Amino acid sequence: MEEIEKEPWAFEMSRLLRILSRIKATAFEKVSIRCDQIIENGLSFHENQEALGKRKKRTGHNLILRLKKHKDAVLRFLLNPKVPFTNNQAEQDIRMMKVKQKISGGFRSTVGAETFCTIRGFLSTQRKQKNNIFDAIQLALAQ
C-alpha cells in the first residue's frame, strides 16, 4: 500500500514498525496505542474513499482490517525475542523454487522437484544453523 497506492496510513505504519524493530519491548503500551491510532487513521481514510462496488473493499482497506484484527500477532516480535521482525527468511526459502520454475518452466518429473527441494532444504537448514555449507555437504556425502 505504501509503494503502490501511496496511502498515508501505510507510510505511518511502515515507519512505526521499522522503529519498533530497533527498540523492541521498551515502550509496548505506548506503541500499542500509537498502532491503534494509525489503524483508526487507515480506517477513516478508507471510509472516505469512493466505493468500488456493493461489497468489494479496496486492498488497503482489507489490509488495515487484518492489522486491526491481528494487532497482537503483528507486534509479537516486541514481546518475544524468538519471533523475528520479518518473515524474509521464509520468503527467501520459497523464492529459489519460483525462480527455478520461471527459468526452466518447471521440473521434468516429480522426483526431480523432490530432489531439488531436499537439496535446497538441506542447504537452507545449514545456513540457518550457521554451519559451513561445504563441510556439511562433505559430511553428508561421507555417510
C-alpha positions in Angstrom: 0.0 0.0 0.0 2.9 2.3 0.7 4.7 1.8 -2.6 1.8 1.2 -5.0 -1.2 3.1 -3.6 0.7 5.7 -1.7 -1.8 5.6 1.2 -0.8 7.9 4.1 -1.6 5.5 6.9 0.7 2.8 5.3 3.6 5.2 5.4 2.9 5.8 9.1 2.6 2.1 9.9 5.7 1.2 8.0 7.7 3.8 9.8 6.4 2.7 13.2 7.2 -1.0 12.5 10.7 -0.1 11.4 11.3 1.9 14.6 9.9 -0.9 16.6 12.3 -3.4 15.1 15.0 -1.4 16.8 13.6 -0.6 20.2 11.8 -4.0 20.9 9.7 -4.1 24.1 10.8 -0.8 25.7 7.5 1.0 25.4 5.0 -1.6 24.4 2.0 0.2 25.8 2.8 3.5 24.0 3.5 1.5 20.8 0.2 -0.3 21.1 -1.7 3.0 21.5 0.1 4.5 18.5 -0.6 1.5 16.4 -4.3 1.8 17.3 -4.2 5.5 16.2 -2.6 4.6 12.9 -5.2 1.8 12.3 -8.0 4.3 13.0 -6.5 6.8 10.6 -6.4 4.0 8.0 -10.0 3.0 8.6 -11.0 6.7 8.3 -9.1 7.1 5.1 -10.8 4.1 3.5 -14.3 5.1 4.8 -13.8 8.4 2.9 -12.9 6.7 -0.4 -15.4 6.2 -3.2 -16.9 2.7 -3.0 -15.7 0.1 -5.5 -19.0 -1.8 -5.5 -21.6 -3.0 -3.2 -19.4 -5.5 -1.2 -15.9 -5.1 -2.6 -13.3 -3.4 -0.4 -10.0 -1.9 -1.5 -6.9 -3.9 -0.9 -5.6 -1.4 1.6 -8.9 -1.5 3.4 -8.7 -5.3 3.7 -5.1 -4.9 5.0 -6.0 -2.4 7.7 -8.9 -4.6 8.8 -6.5 -7.5 9.2 -3.9 -5.3 11.0 -6.7 -4.3 13.5 -7.8 -7.9 14.0 -4.3 -9.4 14.3 -2.5 -6.5 16.0 -1.2 -8.7 18.8 0.4 -11.0 16.2 1.9 -8.1 14.3 3.5 -6.7 17.4 4.5 -10.1 18.9 8.2 -9.6 18.0 8.3 -6.8 20.7 7.4 -9.1 23.5 9.0 -12.4 22.3 12.7 -12.2 21.3 12.4 -15.5 19.5 9.9 -14.0 17.0 11.8 -12.4 14.0 10.7 -8.9 12.9 10.2 -10.1 9.3 9.5 -13.3 7.5 12.2 -12.6 4.9 13.9 -15.9 5.6 10.7 -17.8 4.7 10.2 -15.7 1.6 13.9 -16.3 0.6 13.4 -20.1 1.0 10.5 -20.1 -1.4 12.0 -17.6 -3.9 14.5 -20.1 -5.3 11.7 -22.5 -6.2 9.8 -19.8 -8.0 12.9 -18.7 -9.9 13.6 -22.3 -10.9 10.0 -22.7 -12.2 10.2 -19.4 -14.2 13.6 -20.0 -15.8 13.2 -23.7 -16.7 9.4 -23.7 -16.9 9.2 -26.2 -14.1 10.6 -29.6 -13.4 10.7 -32.6 -15.7 9.5 -35.0 -13.1 8.1 -35.2 -9.6 11.3 -36.9 -8.5 13.4 -34.0 -9.9 11.3 -31.5 -7.9 11.5 -33.5 -4.7 15.3 -33.8 -5.1 15.6 -30.1 -5.7 13.5 -29.4 -2.6 15.6 -31.8 -0.5 18.8 -30.2 -1.5 17.5 -26.7 -1.0 16.0 -27.6 2.3 19.3 -29.1 3.5 21.3 -26.0 2.4 18.8 -23.6 4.0 18.9 -25.5 7.3 22.7 -25.5 7.3 22.7 -21.8 6.6 20.2 -21.1 9.4 22.3 -23.1 11.8 25.3 -21.1 10.7 27.2 -24.2 9.6 29.8 -24.2 6.9 27.9 -25.4 3.9 30.8 -27.1 2.2 31.7 -29.0 5.4 28.0 -30.0 5.8 27.9 -31.4 2.2 31.1 -33.3 2.7 29.9 -34.8 5.9 26.5 -35.7 4.3 28.2 -37.4 1.4 30.7 -39.3 3.6 27.9 -41.0 5.4 
